[in-house]
């Protein structure tokens, strides 16, 4: 079973929502190209970052 990020129909639907025409062959190529990127992102999102302060705690002031 394919995950949603590997399903060419998802890419076709997104293109249609954007008002673009996307052939089924191109949608399949996009799904295949996106699969390794999505796998990497899933790996990164599973990492425990511990006590990382939120971005609002950053101060770029020159003191």
KOLTOR-691893 format. One record per residue: x, y, z of N, C-alpha, C in turn; residue number from 1; residue in three letters. Coordinates in nm, 3 decimals, always signed. Atoms other than C-alpha are relative to their C-alpha. Example, Ala and Ser with C-alpha at 12.3 -4.5 7.8 and 13.67 -1.06 7.14 Angstrom:
- neast,nnorth,nup,caeast,canorth,caup,ceast,cnorth,cup,pos,code
- +0.089,-0.119,+0.000,+1.230,-0.450,+0.780,+0.090,+0.120,+0.000,1,ALA
- -0.082,-0.119,-0.006,+1.367,-0.106,+0.714,-0.077,+0.109,+0.073,2,SER
END
This chain:
- neast,nnorth,nup,caeast,canorth,caup,ceast,cnorth,cup,pos,code
- +0.084,-0.119,+0.000,+0.000,+0.000,+0.000,+0.088,+0.125,+0.000,1,UNK
- -0.076,-0.124,+0.009,+0.128,+0.343,-0.093,-0.044,+0.097,+0.108,2,UNK
- +0.036,-0.107,-0.092,+0.144,+0.621,+0.159,-0.049,+0.118,-0.083,3,UNK
- +0.054,-0.113,+0.078,-0.032,+0.945,+0.058,+0.106,+0.081,-0.072,4,UNK
- -0.104,-0.079,+0.066,+0.298,+1.114,-0.023,+0.062,-0.071,-0.120,5,UNK
- -0.051,+0.074,+0.115,+0.380,+0.840,-0.277,-0.110,-0.024,-0.104,6,UNK
- +0.112,+0.024,+0.088,+0.040,+0.843,-0.445,-0.007,+0.108,-0.107,7,UNK
- +0.004,-0.100,+0.108,+0.043,+1.014,-0.788,-0.132,+0.077,-0.006,8,UNK
- +0.130,-0.069,+0.002,-0.326,+1.098,-0.749,+0.001,+0.123,+0.091,9,UNK
- -0.010,-0.114,-0.092,-0.238,+1.329,-0.459,+0.063,+0.118,-0.073,10,UNK
- -0.066,-0.107,+0.075,-0.004,+1.528,-0.683,-0.093,+0.056,-0.107,11,UNK
- +0.097,-0.047,+0.098,-0.272,+1.544,-0.952,-0.106,+0.088,+0.063,12,UNK
- +0.100,-0.080,-0.071,-0.523,+1.673,-0.699,+0.056,+0.136,+0.042,13,UNK
- -0.061,-0.127,-0.039,-0.282,+1.937,-0.571,+0.017,+0.092,-0.121,14,UNK
- -0.015,-0.080,+0.122,-0.211,+2.052,-0.925,-0.135,+0.056,-0.043,15,UNK
- +0.134,-0.046,+0.038,-0.584,+2.074,-0.998,-0.046,+0.113,+0.091,16,UNK
- +0.036,-0.108,-0.093,-0.637,+2.284,-0.684,+0.072,+0.130,-0.033,17,UNK
- -0.077,-0.119,+0.037,-0.366,+2.520,-0.809,-0.036,+0.050,-0.140,18,UNK
- +0.041,-0.040,+0.134,-0.536,+2.541,-1.148,+0.098,-0.042,-0.109,19,UNK
- -0.099,+0.049,+0.096,-0.261,+2.347,-1.326,-0.042,-0.135,-0.055,20,UNK
- +0.024,+0.131,+0.059,-0.288,+2.056,-1.563,+0.125,-0.085,+0.019,21,UNK
- -0.111,+0.089,-0.025,-0.071,+1.759,-1.474,-0.035,-0.136,-0.056,22,UNK
- +0.027,+0.130,+0.060,-0.050,+1.445,-1.684,+0.027,-0.110,+0.102,23,UNK
- -0.024,+0.110,-0.093,-0.063,+1.111,-1.504,+0.146,-0.045,+0.003,24,UNK
- -0.142,+0.038,+0.003,+0.293,+1.035,-1.619,+0.084,+0.097,+0.084,25,UNK
- -0.074,-0.101,-0.076,+0.421,+1.361,-1.469,-0.031,-0.012,+0.149,26,UNK
- +0.037,+0.019,-0.140,+0.228,+1.300,-1.146,+0.075,-0.120,+0.060,27,UNK
- -0.075,+0.117,-0.047,+0.392,+0.957,-1.118,+0.146,+0.035,+0.021,28,UNK
- -0.141,-0.042,-0.014,+0.737,+1.110,-1.176,+0.019,+0.086,+0.124,29,UNK
- -0.010,-0.085,-0.119,+0.672,+1.371,-0.906,-0.010,-0.082,+0.128,30,UNK
- +0.015,+0.086,-0.118,+0.557,+1.105,-0.660,+0.127,-0.079,+0.026,31,UNK
- -0.124,+0.076,-0.016,+0.870,+0.899,-0.725,+0.114,+0.090,+0.047,32,UNK
- -0.106,-0.093,-0.040,+1.095,+1.204,-0.688,-0.019,+0.048,+0.143,33,UNK
- +0.028,-0.052,-0.134,+0.924,+1.316,-0.366,+0.017,-0.106,+0.108,34,UNK
- -0.006,+0.107,-0.100,+0.942,+0.976,-0.194,+0.126,+0.006,+0.086,35,UNK
- -0.118,-0.007,-0.088,+1.308,+1.004,-0.077,+0.003,+0.126,+0.088,36,UNK
- +0.005,-0.123,-0.080,+1.251,+1.361,+0.041,-0.093,-0.019,+0.119,37,UNK
- +0.095,+0.025,-0.108,+0.947,+1.257,+0.244,+0.058,-0.098,+0.102,38,UNK
- -0.062,+0.096,-0.092,+1.143,+0.964,+0.391,+0.101,+0.071,+0.090,39,UNK
- -0.096,-0.076,-0.079,+1.417,+1.202,+0.504,-0.070,+0.089,+0.102,40,UNK
- +0.074,-0.086,-0.091,+1.166,+1.442,+0.656,-0.062,-0.080,+0.114,41,UNK
- +0.056,+0.085,-0.105,+1.000,+1.156,+0.846,+0.109,-0.038,+0.100,42,UNK
- -0.112,+0.033,-0.088,+1.341,+1.060,+0.985,+0.034,+0.119,+0.090,43,UNK
- -0.033,-0.119,-0.078,+1.414,+1.416,+1.094,-0.106,+0.034,+0.103,44,UNK
- +0.106,-0.035,-0.093,+1.075,+1.465,+1.255,-0.008,-0.098,+0.117,45,UNK
- +0.004,+0.097,-0.109,+1.124,+1.154,+1.468,+0.111,+0.023,+0.102,46,UNK
- -0.111,-0.028,-0.091,+1.436,+1.298,+1.636,-0.049,+0.079,+0.121,47,UNK
- +0.032,-0.074,-0.121,+1.406,+1.415,+1.994,+0.097,+0.116,+0.013,48,UNK
- -0.085,-0.118,-0.008,+1.536,+1.768,+2.014,+0.024,+0.045,+0.144,49,UNK
- -0.023,-0.032,-0.141,+1.522,+1.778,+2.392,-0.057,+0.136,+0.036,50,UNK
- +0.045,-0.129,-0.051,+1.495,+2.117,+2.553,+0.042,+0.113,-0.094,51,UNK
- -0.029,-0.105,+0.095,+1.519,+2.331,+2.244,-0.091,+0.118,+0.028,52,UNK
- +0.086,-0.115,-0.028,+1.398,+2.683,+2.324,-0.077,+0.042,-0.125,53,UNK
- +0.076,-0.046,+0.115,+1.125,+2.823,+2.102,+0.069,+0.117,-0.069,54,UNK
- -0.063,-0.107,+0.079,+1.224,+3.069,+1.830,-0.023,+0.137,+0.062,55,UNK
- +0.029,-0.129,-0.062,+1.066,+3.351,+2.030,+0.102,+0.035,+0.108,56,UNK
- -0.100,-0.026,-0.103,+1.345,+3.313,+2.288,+0.128,+0.057,-0.059,57,UNK
- -0.119,-0.051,+0.066,+1.606,+3.419,+2.032,-0.004,+0.152,-0.003,58,UNK
- -0.012,-0.145,+0.005,+1.727,+3.777,+2.059,+0.117,+0.037,-0.089,59,UNK
- -0.106,-0.036,+0.095,+1.923,+3.921,+1.769,+0.059,+0.137,+0.032,60,UNK
- -0.051,-0.133,-0.037,+2.000,+4.245,+1.954,+0.150,-0.006,+0.022,61,UNK
- -0.144,-0.012,-0.020,+2.362,+4.357,+1.955,+0.024,+0.069,+0.133,62,UNK
- -0.024,-0.057,-0.132,+2.453,+4.407,+2.317,+0.145,-0.010,+0.035,63,UNK
END
